[in-house]
Amino acid sequence: MKAIIIVLVCSLLLTGCWDLKAVQDMNIVTALGIDYEKDHYVVYVKLTDFSAVGTREGSGESKPASTWIGIGKGPTVLLAINDIYRSAQHHTLWTHVKAIVITKSALGKLEDIFDSLLRSRELRYTSWVYGTDKPITSIFMADTTLNQSPLLLEMFEPKESYKQRSATMPIQLQKLVNSIREPATSVLLPVLSVTDRKWVANQKDKTPSMMELTGVFVINKGTNEGSVAEEDMMGARLIRYSHMVRYPLSLPEKNGRNNTLNLTSPNTKISLNPDTSGSINLNINITVNATVLETHTGKGYAATDHAMEQKAQAILKEDILKEFNDAKSKHIDLFGFEEWLYRHHYDLWKRTVSRGPVLSKINVDDVKVKVLITHSNTYTIE
């Protein structure tokens, strides 16, 4: 009897789950957008209906989920967020933020933005970060194929698309925050956009708006130096990305029938060419593996592996030199050469930076590219 009384008394001390809230009773933010207009911030929050997501995944239904976007304004980011709370109706939860989108006009306020956001204990450092020159509402309203879960949008799962086509490497909040606080580091921030020209649904007058990455903003010491389109960053892709799974390279031929290689796993070595004129001259050596994506055969036409390697090497060398000079003329450190100098030749960097911008004194003397075709597919087009 005493044992029963003890158990009953102890059960009264248990807190239980009296304050547990269901997902439909909370505003769960999955994406955060930040814009800057004149003298105030505009914050956008994208809400995801997790109860609807769970229902569809369990039943196999493909009913599209509703999208809600909250908008707040204020002189600071946190006050703009507080403006959203006025009409939020429920508690707003920030622990599920998977993507942060910052407009071009707000990129000049990165330090203020992150100083505000990172004071919150709820926001995680693992969120993916993007820049954009499109209205944030158009991005947050983008569709998914086949009415899939809204959590499968590209801005939430960029690594999956990158594995198949390594055009623009995604970046997480932690790396971006660390980079803008370094004295010589430039970081390539993906540009997130939308298009309604590449997919068609079988619904009347329906042209889905889909997300796509179109290039990068180059952020140097917290400042946006400018944007570079995807087609103008082949050299940066080879030199800067820590890993590249696959990216196509077209090899033009005289008969108009191009061959195509898939480039993968580049390895870059940069060396300093001694110079006494005051300029900093660099030599670049790149080795990149490739597989044959498609080849053409026919009368009077033969594409050997060696010939394709030679042509690819010439194209890549030309691209690197052109991209470097174009970016340098716009004062954009696309290749991150100043950081390389800072890491490997600190004394030289320190002397150079005391005399003004380092990038203007950097030149590329020589570029050597070696393309190694590791696999030739047997399928050819006649």
C-alpha positions in Angstrom: 0.0 0.0 0.0 2.8 2.4 0.8 4.4 1.7 -2.6 1.2 2.6 -4.3 0.9 5.9 -2.4 4.6 6.8 -3.3 3.9 6.1 -7.0 0.8 8.3 -6.9 2.6 11.1 -5.2 5.5 11.0 -7.6 3.2 11.0 -10.6 1.8 14.3 -9.4 5.3 15.8 -9.7 5.6 14.9 -13.4 5.2 17.9 -15.7 4.0 15.9 -18.7 3.4 17.6 -22.0 0.8 20.2 -20.9 2.4 23.0 -23.0 2.9 20.9 -26.2 1.7 22.7 -29.3 0.7 21.1 -32.6 2.4 22.2 -35.8 -0.8 23.7 -37.1 -0.8 26.1 -34.1 2.5 27.6 -35.0 4.0 29.8 -37.8 7.0 27.8 -38.9 9.4 29.9 -41.0 11.4 27.9 -43.6 12.8 30.9 -45.6 13.8 34.4 -44.7 14.2 37.3 -47.2 15.8 40.6 -46.5 15.5 43.8 -48.6 16.6 47.4 -48.0 14.6 50.3 -49.3 15.8 53.9 -48.8 16.3 54.0 -45.1 14.5 50.9 -43.8 14.6 47.1 -44.0 11.8 44.9 -45.5 11.8 41.4 -44.1 9.9 38.5 -45.8 9.1 35.2 -44.1 7.9 32.1 -46.0 5.7 29.8 -43.9 5.4 26.1 -44.6 2.3 24.1 -43.6 4.0 21.1 -42.0 0.7 19.4 -41.3 -0.2 19.5 -45.0 3.2 18.1 -45.9 2.8 15.2 -43.5 -0.7 14.4 -44.8 0.5 14.3 -48.5 3.5 12.2 -47.7 1.4 9.7 -45.8 -1.5 9.5 -48.2 0.3 9.9 -51.5 -1.9 12.8 -52.5 -0.5 15.6 -54.7 -2.6 18.5 -53.5 -0.5 21.7 -53.7 0.4 23.2 -50.4 -0.7 26.8 -49.6 2.1 29.4 -49.4 2.0 32.3 -46.9 4.4 35.1 -47.0 4.7 37.6 -44.1 6.1 41.1 -44.7 7.5 43.5 -42.1 9.2 46.8 -42.2 11.5 48.7 -39.8 14.7 50.7 -39.4 16.5 47.5 -38.3 16.1 43.8 -39.2 14.9 42.9 -35.8 12.3 45.7 -35.7 11.1 44.6 -39.2 10.7 41.1 -37.8 8.8 42.4 -34.8 6.5 44.2 -37.3 5.5 40.8 -38.6 4.6 39.6 -35.1 1.8 42.2 -35.0 -0.5 40.2 -37.2 1.1 36.7 -36.9 -1.9 35.3 -35.0 0.3 32.4 -33.6 3.8 31.9 -32.2 6.4 32.2 -34.9 9.1 29.5 -34.9 12.6 30.2 -36.5 14.4 26.9 -35.8 13.4 25.5 -39.3 14.8 28.3 -41.4 16.7 26.5 -44.2 17.3 29.5 -46.6 18.1 33.2 -46.4 17.7 35.3 -49.5 19.2 38.8 -49.5 18.4 41.4 -52.3 21.1 43.2 -54.1 20.3 46.5 -52.4 20.6 44.8 -49.0 24.0 43.2 -49.7 25.7 46.5 -48.7 24.3 46.0 -45.2 25.6 42.4 -44.5 27.4 43.2 -41.3 24.3 44.9 -39.8 22.0 42.1 -41.0 24.1 39.3 -39.6 24.8 41.2 -36.4 21.0 41.3 -35.8 20.1 37.8 -37.0 22.8 36.0 -35.1 21.6 37.4 -31.8 18.7 35.0 -32.0 19.3 31.6 -30.5 16.7 30.0 -32.8 18.4 30.8 -36.1 20.9 28.1 -37.2 24.2 28.7 -38.9 23.5 25.9 -41.4 21.0 27.9 -43.5 21.8 28.3 -47.2 22.3 31.9 -48.2 21.6 33.5 -51.6 21.6 36.9 -53.2 19.0 38.0 -55.7 18.0 40.8 -58.0 14.4 39.6 -58.2 11.5 40.5 -55.9 11.6 38.1 -53.0 7.9 37.4 -53.2 8.4 35.9 -56.7 11.1 33.6 -55.3 9.1 32.5 -52.3 6.0 31.8 -54.5 8.0 29.5 -56.9 6.6 26.1 -57.7 7.9 22.6 -57.4 7.5 19.9 -60.0 4.6 17.5 -59.6 3.3 19.4 -56.5 6.1 17.9 -54.5 6.7 18.9 -50.9 7.6 22.6 -50.6 10.6 21.5 -48.6 12.1 20.2 -51.8 12.6 23.6 -53.4 16.1 24.1 -54.8 16.9 26.8 -52.3 16.3 24.2 -49.5 18.2 21.3 -51.2 20.8 22.9 -53.5 23.3 20.1 -53.1 21.1 17.7 -55.0 21.1 19.9 -58.1 24.8 20.7 -57.7 25.7 17.0 -57.8 24.1 16.7 -61.3 25.2 20.1 -62.7 28.0 21.8 -60.7 27.4 25.3 -62.0 27.2 27.4 -58.8 28.3 26.0 -55.4 25.8 26.7 -52.6 27.1 28.4 -49.4 25.9 28.2 -45.8 25.5 31.0 -43.4 28.5 30.0 -41.2 30.9 30.2 -44.1 29.6 33.5 -45.4 29.7 35.2 -41.9 33.3 34.0 -41.4 34.3 35.2 -44.9 33.1 38.8 -44.6 35.1 39.2 -41.4 38.4 38.3 -43.1 40.6 41.1 -44.3 41.3 39.6 -47.8 38.6 37.1 -48.5 36.1 37.2 -51.4 33.2 34.8 -51.4 31.0 33.7 -54.3 27.4 34.1 -53.2 24.9 32.3 -55.5 22.3 34.4 -57.3 18.8 33.0 -56.9 16.3 33.8 -59.6 13.1 32.4 -61.1 12.0 31.5 -64.6 8.7 30.5 -66.2 10.2 29.6 -69.6 11.6 26.1 -69.0 8.7 24.0 -67.7 5.1 23.6 -68.7 2.3 21.9 -66.7 -0.6 20.0 -68.1 -3.0 22.6 -66.6 -4.7 25.2 -68.8 -2.7 28.4 -69.1 -0.2 27.1 -66.4 3.4 28.1 -66.8 5.1 27.2 -63.5 7.6 29.6 -62.0 10.7 27.6 -61.1 13.8 28.6 -59.1 17.3 28.6 -60.8 20.8 29.8 -59.9 22.1 32.2 -62.6 25.5 33.2 -61.3 27.2 34.8 -58.3 27.6 38.0 -56.4 31.3 38.5 -55.4 31.4 39.6 -51.7 34.7 41.0 -50.6 35.1 42.1 -46.9 31.4 42.4 -46.6 31.0 44.5 -49.7 29.3 43.5 -53.0 31.9 44.0 -55.7 29.5 43.0 -58.5 27.8 40.0 -60.1 29.1 37.5 -62.6 26.9 35.3 -64.8 27.2 31.6 -64.8 28.6 31.4 -68.3 31.4 33.9 -67.3 32.8 31.9 -64.4 34.2 28.7 -65.8 37.7 29.7 -64.6 36.4 30.6 -61.1 34.6 27.3 -61.0 37.8 25.3 -61.7 40.0 27.4 -59.4 37.8 28.2 -56.4 35.3 25.4 -55.9 36.5 22.8 -53.4 34.8 20.1 -55.4 33.1 20.0 -58.8 31.0 16.9 -59.5 30.3 17.6 -63.2 29.9 20.5 -65.5 29.5 20.3 -69.3 32.0 21.8 -71.7 31.1 22.1 -75.4 33.9 21.7 -77.9 33.0 23.5 -81.2 33.9 21.7 -84.4 34.2 23.0 -88.0 31.3 21.1 -89.2 29.0 22.6 -86.5 28.5 19.3 -84.7 30.0 20.0 -81.2 31.4 17.4 -78.9 30.8 17.6 -75.2 32.8 16.7 -72.1 31.8 16.6 -68.5 34.5 18.2 -66.3 35.0 16.9 -62.8 37.5 17.1 -59.9 39.7 20.0 -60.8 43.0 20.5 -59.0 44.6 23.9 -59.1 48.1 25.1 -58.0 49.1 28.7 -58.0 52.6 30.0 -57.8 54.2 33.4 -57.5 56.5 34.5 -60.3 59.2 36.8 -58.9 59.0 40.3 -60.3 60.8 43.5 -59.3 58.5 45.9 -61.1 56.1 46.1 -58.2 53.4 44.0 -59.8 52.4 40.5 -58.5 52.6 37.9 -61.3 50.9 34.5 -60.9 51.2 31.2 -62.7 48.3 28.9 -62.7 48.4 25.1 -63.2 45.1 23.2 -63.5 44.5 19.5 -63.9 40.9 18.5 -64.5 39.4 15.1 -65.2 36.7 14.7 -67.9 34.3 12.1 -69.3 32.9 12.1 -72.8 29.3 13.2 -72.7 28.7 13.0 -76.5 30.8 12.6 -79.6 29.9 12.7 -83.3 31.3 10.5 -86.1 30.9 10.6 -89.8 32.6 10.8 -93.1 35.8 12.8 -92.8 35.3 13.3 -89.1 36.9 11.7 -86.2 37.2 12.9 -82.6 39.9 11.2 -80.7 40.3 11.6 -76.9 43.7 13.3 -77.5 42.1 15.8 -79.9 39.3 16.6 -77.5 41.7 17.1 -74.6 43.8 19.5 -76.6 40.8 21.5 -77.7 39.4 21.6 -74.1 42.7 22.8 -72.8 42.8 25.7 -75.3 39.3 26.7 -74.5 39.7 26.7 -70.7 43.0 28.6 -70.9 41.3 31.3 -73.0 38.3 31.4 -70.7 40.5 31.8 -67.5 42.5 34.7 -69.0 39.4 36.5 -70.4 37.4 36.1 -67.2 40.2 37.3 -65.0 40.9 40.4 -67.1 37.2 41.2 -67.4 36.6 40.9 -63.7 39.7 42.8 -62.8 38.6 45.7 -65.0 35.4 45.9 -62.9 37.5 45.6 -59.6 36.0 42.2 -58.9 38.3 39.6 -57.3 36.5 36.7 -58.9 39.3 34.2 -58.5 40.1 35.0 -54.9 43.8 35.8 -55.7 44.1 38.3 -52.8 43.2 35.7 -50.3 45.7 33.3 -51.8 48.4 36.0 -51.4 47.2 36.7 -47.9 47.4 33.0 -46.9 50.7 32.1 -48.7 52.7 35.3 -48.9 51.5 37.4 -46.0 54.4 39.8 -45.9 54.0 40.6 -49.6 50.3 41.1 -49.1 50.8 43.4 -46.2 53.3 45.6 -48.1 50.9 45.7 -51.1 47.7 46.5 -49.3 49.4 49.5 -47.6 49.8 51.0 -51.1 46.1 50.6 -52.1 43.9 47.9 -53.7 45.8 44.6 -54.1 43.8 43.3 -57.1 45.0 46.1 -59.4 48.6 44.9 -58.9 47.9 41.2 -59.6 48.5 39.8 -63.1 48.3 36.3 -64.5 51.5 35.5 -66.4 50.8 32.0 -67.5 48.0 29.4 -67.4 48.6 25.7 -68.0 45.5 23.4 -68.2 45.7 19.7 -68.5 42.5 17.8 -69.3 42.5 14.1 -68.7 39.7 12.1 -70.3 39.2 9.2 -67.8 36.2 7.6 -69.6 34.9 7.5 -73.1 31.2 6.5 -73.4 30.6 4.0 -76.1 27.5 5.7 -77.5 28.1 8.0 -80.5 25.9 10.0 -82.7 26.1 9.3 -86.4 
